[in-house]
């Protein structure tokens, strides 16, 4: 997609006038590689003015735009308040800044029914799709740990569930069982082994939800999409800002920890065909864990600490369930690039799950060891306004 073709589809000049920004004679070009929202760089030809990011919100995925944007405003404002009270904190650089429309709202609906929002563009930052160094892994842990910590005193009841049951394994298993029962694409006979394996673990994978319903695990505000490219690093590869706040919803800390580990620990890609290539990068796991616990030590409960490994197991399992559900239904949800792509994805995630299970005790020991080391070493890094 180039700027010429998108300009023919969207009236950028008209859209931009609805936002309270400075500058004139803007160049608008596609930006990033997001799969959900369309993002564009808005740059004034007058170099002294600020640059912005304009996003078209996917209202087919996010049906409650008011709720979505109210969430973002609430979370961003809370983060800015906490960051501003840190020593040397810079809330404009370390937190996304939403640009209001001229009517005071934080989104604009155009004549085509599209929804738009705008943020400041954060200069001199970078993001990576893959974690390649231990420093990056550590910074990733710091980023998502600090994100949870800064929001730990914000009431989850104030946040709208913009995608209900997004990480609810009970719901995902219901969809899976319905797909198996209906066998719409007549593919069940080719995946009997995978179906039986995933079904055999269904009860064990409900642990986090059961603990949450019992009140043992507190409901907190979580990011729910903790892939590494949702972190912006500065020019020194240090954490600067967590982005992509669309899926910030009430959840359990193990969800964010497990989702991050799912990609960081895997030595192969998510849809790896050669299952022998799927191994665990234990040093990256250790460094992410160090970074994460360094920021969450002061608020995590003992049950939450124990749940982190449950999250490490749950997220690849849940992704395997979702891939196989889509395969059985005829590839109706995920984009596929070749026949049986969803089946290949399923098998890769099952293989990752199996290797994680074999190494579960080792990973759990790493979490416990790092927890005890941090507890014994003072001072613990604090970022709360109260401190």
Number of C-alpha atoms within 10 A of each C-alpha: 8 10 15 11 9 15 13 9 9 13 12 17 14 10 17 19 12 17 22 13 18 11 15 13 11 16 15 23 18 18 17 10 9 10 8 13 17 16 22 21 21 24 20 18 13 11 9 9 13 16 22 23 21 26 19 18 22 16 14 8 12 17 13 15 18 15 15 22 20 17 22 22 16 13 22 19 17 16 20 20 15 18 22 16 16 16 9 8 14 14 20 14 18 20 21 24 20 19 20 18 19 14 11 10 14 20 24 21 15 14 9 7 9 13 17 24 23 26 16 20 18 21 12 10 18 17 14 14 11 14 20 12 11 15 16 23 28 23 23 31 30 24 27 31 24 22 20 22 25 24 19 18 13 16 12 17 12 14 19 19 19 22 16 10 12 14 18 14 23 16 13 18 20 12 16 22 16 15 20 20 11 12 17 13 12 12 14 20 10 11 14 11 11 18 19 10 11 18 14 11 11 16 9 11 21 16 16 23 18 12 15 15 12 10 10 15 23 18 18 20 26 26 24 25 18 26 20 25 19 20 23 23 23 17 12 10 14 18 22 21 21 22 16 17 19 18 20 21 25 21 24 24 26 25 24 24 26 23 22 25 26 27 19 24 23 22 17 20 14 19 16 18 16 11 16 10 14 20 15 18 13 17 13 22 23 20 23 29 26 24 23 25 24 22 24 26 19 13 13 18 14 10 12 20 20 15 23 23 22 22 25 26 24 25 25 26 25 23 21 26 26 21 24 27 28 20 28 27 21 17 19 11 12 12 9 13 8 8 10 13 18 25 23 22 23 27 22 25 28 22 21 26 22 15 15 22 15 11 13 17 12 13 20 17 12 18 20 15 13 18 18 12 11 17 15 10 8 8 8 14 12 17 18 17 13 8 7
